Amino acid sequence: MSENKNVWFPAKKNGWGWGKPCAWQGWLVMVVYLVTIIILSYVIDPKVELTRWSISIGVSTALLILMYIWKGEAPNWQWKAIDKKKRRLFK
């Protein structure tokens, strides 16, 4: 977890991007996003108005990504060491 208390979305520990929210505000953003997607899918029928639905979902997702950029740690490639015993598929 990040030491910076203003960070809502920490950088992933393995790979590129952001991990799970580390503050209640980040969880609230995620819940609002999911509720927005559900409401948009209920109000705008994707079978009838695919273009309008796609644009609405795209705008919502862009706003979520902007929130990640604004209140998250800078994403960068990070790789943690994997124990050799865990790499083996069969023992």
C-alpha positions in Angstrom: 0.0 0.0 0.0 1.2 3.5 -0.6 2.4 5.8 2.1 0.8 8.8 0.3 -2.7 9.3 2.0 -4.0 11.1 -1.1 -3.7 8.0 -3.2 -7.0 6.1 -3.8 -5.6 3.6 -6.3 -2.1 2.1 -5.8 0.1 0.9 -8.6 0.0 -2.8 -9.2 2.7 -4.8 -7.5 3.2 -7.0 -10.6 2.7 -5.7 -14.1 1.5 -2.3 -15.3 -1.6 -0.3 -14.1 -3.5 0.1 -10.9 -4.6 -2.4 -8.3 -7.6 -2.5 -6.0 -8.6 0.8 -4.3 -6.8 1.4 -1.0 -9.2 4.1 0.3 -13.0 4.3 0.8 -13.1 7.0 -1.8 -11.6 4.7 -4.4 -14.2 2.0 -3.6 -16.9 4.6 -3.9 -15.7 5.6 -7.3 -15.8 1.9 -8.4 -19.3 1.4 -7.0 -20.5 4.5 -8.8 -18.9 3.3 -12.0 -20.6 -0.1 -11.8 -24.0 1.4 -10.9 -23.6 3.8 -13.8 -22.9 0.9 -16.2 -25.9 -1.0 -14.9 -28.2 2.0 -15.2 -27.0 2.8 -18.7 -27.5 -0.8 -19.8 -31.1 -0.7 -18.3 -32.0 2.7 -19.8 -30.4 2.3 -23.2 -31.0 -1.1 -24.8 -27.8 -2.1 -26.5 -29.7 -4.3 -28.9 -31.6 -1.3 -30.2 -29.2 1.6 -29.8 -25.8 0.1 -29.8 -24.0 3.3 -30.9 -25.6 5.5 -28.2 -24.9 2.7 -25.5 -21.3 2.3 -26.6 -20.6 6.0 -26.5 -22.2 6.2 -23.0 -20.2 3.3 -21.7 -17.0 4.8 -23.3 -17.5 8.1 -21.7 -18.1 6.5 -18.3 -15.0 4.4 -18.7 -12.9 7.4 -19.8 -14.1 9.2 -16.6 -13.0 6.2 -14.5 -9.6 6.2 -16.1 -9.2 9.9 -15.6 -10.0 9.4 -11.9 -7.4 6.6 -11.7 -4.8 9.0 -13.3 -5.8 11.9 -11.0 -6.0 10.0 -7.7 -3.8 7.0 -8.3 -0.1 6.3 -8.2 1.9 6.6 -11.4 1.6 3.2 -13.1 4.9 1.6 -14.1 6.2 -1.8 -14.9 6.9 -3.7 -11.7 7.9 -7.3 -11.3 8.1 -9.2 -8.1 10.1 -12.4 -7.8 8.2 -15.6 -8.0 9.3 -18.5 -5.9 10.6 -21.4 -8.1 8.4 -23.9 -6.3 5.3 -21.9 -7.3 6.3 -21.8 -10.9 6.2 -25.6 -11.3 3.0 -26.9 -12.7 3.5 -30.5 -11.5 5.4 -31.7 -8.5 
